[in-house]
């Protein structure tokens, strides 16, 4: 890390650029008078004394008495160990204040907005789903494509190992072994048309997530409304029921409804 990098970091912690340059210069050599500080730091002469005054008020620099007859003030920096301790203490205090303040703000807010909100973008939608999976304590039930199951595999596995009941059904083959119950949707052409880009998920029978990635604007809808949760969960469960029946009785079902079940699917 060079001097330029140090100045950037100090600016992140409340120093102005001039203050950071003056402090770094004084660490390298002190005590110095104002003119010497201007030369060494590169801070314009007219700005040096104003900057030093502010830094004195902050306790970052202090005046050193001279033994000679000159009346020129000379300055020294606060020892860097002390400065770092003060910065760390201030940071911790600020974080505690923010944490308390945010907690109070949230507790006083109207939580009705959580009943339905909209998330734009593929990556952020997946991250929202992952986040909800991590919060699950009882049940996760999902219908999705193999591509999305691959992205969620790690979080689902962790949830399963915590004792969460995980059930999935995939519209496309998922070849990786999973420890939870996974069902494969019957593969026919109409699946691509009716379920393309679709993901449905219910967490703990309390939150539903509907995700669509088929168009140029992937988005997810997240809702904790009991009607949305109930309908989404029933939709996934009924899809599992139907596909289990199709897999178990494929021969008579094809005889009845056609090779691609078209006489059933296209009925309405």
N, C-alpha and C positions, 0 to 999 in steps of 0.2 A: 504494500500500500504506500503510495507516494503522498506528497503534501497536498496535491489536488484532491486525492481521494479522502484524506483526513478532513479537508475543508468541507467536502460534500456531506460527510457523516455528521460533522458538527452542525451544519445547517439543518439537517434532519432533526436535530435535538434542540432547536430554538436559537441557534446563533445566526446572526446575519452574516453575509459573506465577508464584510469588512471585519467583524468581530472574530470570525474564525481565522482569518489571515493574520490578524494582530496576535491572537493567542498562540498560534503555531510559531510565529516569528519570535515571540518572547520565550517560548519553551526552548528554542534553539539557542538563544542568547539573551541574557538579562543581567542586570537592569539596563534599560535603554531609555533615552529621552524620546520625545515625540518625533523629532526630525529623523532620528535613526530608525525608529519603528516604521515611519513612512517609507524610507528607502528600502528597508529589509523586507517589508510585507507587500509593497506595491500598492498600498492604500493611498489615495491622493492626499497630499499634505493637509488641505483644508478640512478633510473628513477625519483625520486621525484623532484629533483632540475630542471631537464630538463622540467618536466611537469609544475612545478610552473612558470618557465620562460615563457612558452607558454601561460599560463593562465594570467600572468601579461600583456603580449602583447595584449591579448584579452580583458583586463580590467575586468576579472572575479575574480581575487584576487589582493590584494595590500599588500605592506610591512608596518608593524607597527613598529615604533621606540620603542626601549626598554629603560626603565628608569635605568636598571642596567648597570654594566660595561661590560657586555658580548657583543661581536661583532656579535653574532649569529642573523641572521634575523628571524623575526617572521612574520607570515602571517595571514591575515583575509580575509573572503570572501566578495564579493560584496553582499549587502543585497538582499535577495531573491526576495523582491518586485520589486526592480530595475531590477534584472536579468529577471524576468518574463515579465516586461514591454518592455525591450529591445528585448526579444525573440518574443513577440507578434508583435512589430513594424517591426522587421526584416521579420517575416513571412508574414505580410500584404504587405510589399514592394515587397517581392519576388513573391507573388501571382499576384500582379499588373503587375510586369515585365513579368512574364510568360504569363499572359493573353494577354498582348499587343503583345508579341513576337509571340505567337501561332496564334493570329489573323492575324498578318502580313504574317506569313508563309502560312496560309491557303488562304489568299486573293491572294497571288502570285503563288499559285500552279496551276497545270493543272487539271481542274475538269473533264476531259474526263473519268477518271477511274470510275466515278460514273455511267457511262452508263451500266456497267455490272460488278458485283462482286459476289464472291462465299462465303457462310458462312457454316462452318462445325459444325455439332452437333445439337441435338434436342433442348436442352434448350436455347442455344444461338440463334438459328433460331427463336424460339418463342419470345425471348426478342427483336430481331430485328423487328419482325412484330409488337409487342406491341409499340415499339418506333416510328415506322412509323405511326401507328394509332393515337398516341398522337399528331403527327404533322399535321394531316389531318385538312383541313379547309372547304372542300366542299362535298366530296363524298368518301365513302368507299364501295367497292363491293367485296364480298368474297364468294368463294365456298370451303367447307371444311367438315370434319367429326365432329360429335358432341363433340368428345373428345377435339379437338383443339378449337372449338367454346366456350367450357366451360373455357378454359384457357384465351381466349381473351375477354370474356364476360364483365369484368369490364371496360376495356379500350374502348370497343365499346359503352357501355352504357354512359360513360362520353362524348365520341365524339358526340353521338346522342343528349345528353342533351345540348351540345354546339351549336346544330343546323346543324350538319353534316348529310347529307343524307346517311343512312346506309342501305345496302341491303345484305342479306346473303341467301345462299342455302346450305343445309346440306345433305350429302350422307347417314347419319344415323339419326334416330329420335333424336330430341333435345327437351326434355320435359319441360325445364325451360321457363317461359314466357319472351318474349323480346318485347320492345316497338317499335323496328324498323321492317321493312318488312323482314320476313324470310320465305323461301320456302323449302319444303322437297322434296328431290329427290325420284322418284318412286323406291320402294324397289324391286329389282330383283337380282338374283345371279350374273349377269354380272356386276353389279355396283361394287361389291367387287373386281372383277378381273381388271376392267379398271380404277377404281378411288382409289384403295387402297392406303392409306398413302398420298393422294394428298391434297394440299391446293393451291389455287390461289387467289391472292388479288391485287386490283388496288386502289391506293390512289390518289384522286384528279385528276384522269386522267393524272397523271404525273409520277407515279412510279409503277412498277409491281413487285410482289414477287411470285415466284414459289417455293413451298416447297414440298419435298418428304421425308417421314419418314418410308417407307416400308422396307428398307433394313437395314443392320448393320451400315451404314454410313449416317444417316439423314443429309440433307443439304438443303440450300435455295439459290436461285439465285435472286439477286435484280438488277433491271435495270430501268433506266430512259429514255432509248431509246424509241422514239415515236412509232416505229413499234412494239416493244415488249409490250408496254403499250396498244396500240390499239388492237392487236390480243388477248391479255389476257382478256381485258375487253369484247370484243365481244364473246369470248369463254364462259365466265361466263354468260353473258346476254342470249346467245342462249340456253345454258343449262336450264336457268330459263324458257325461252319461251317454249321449248319442254316439260318440266315437267309440266308446267301449262296446256298445251294442253292435256297431258296424263291424268292428274288428272280430268280435266273437261270432257273428252270424253273417259273414260277408257273402257266402254263396246264396242263401235264400234271399238276402236283401238285394243283391244284384239281379237275381231272377225277377224280383218284384218291381224294382225301380230302375233298372238299366245299369250298364257298365260303370257310368259316372254318376249314378244316382240321379240322373237328369229328370226322371219322371217325378221324383220327390222334390228336388231342389227348385226346379223350374215351374213348380205347380202354382206358385204365386210370388 
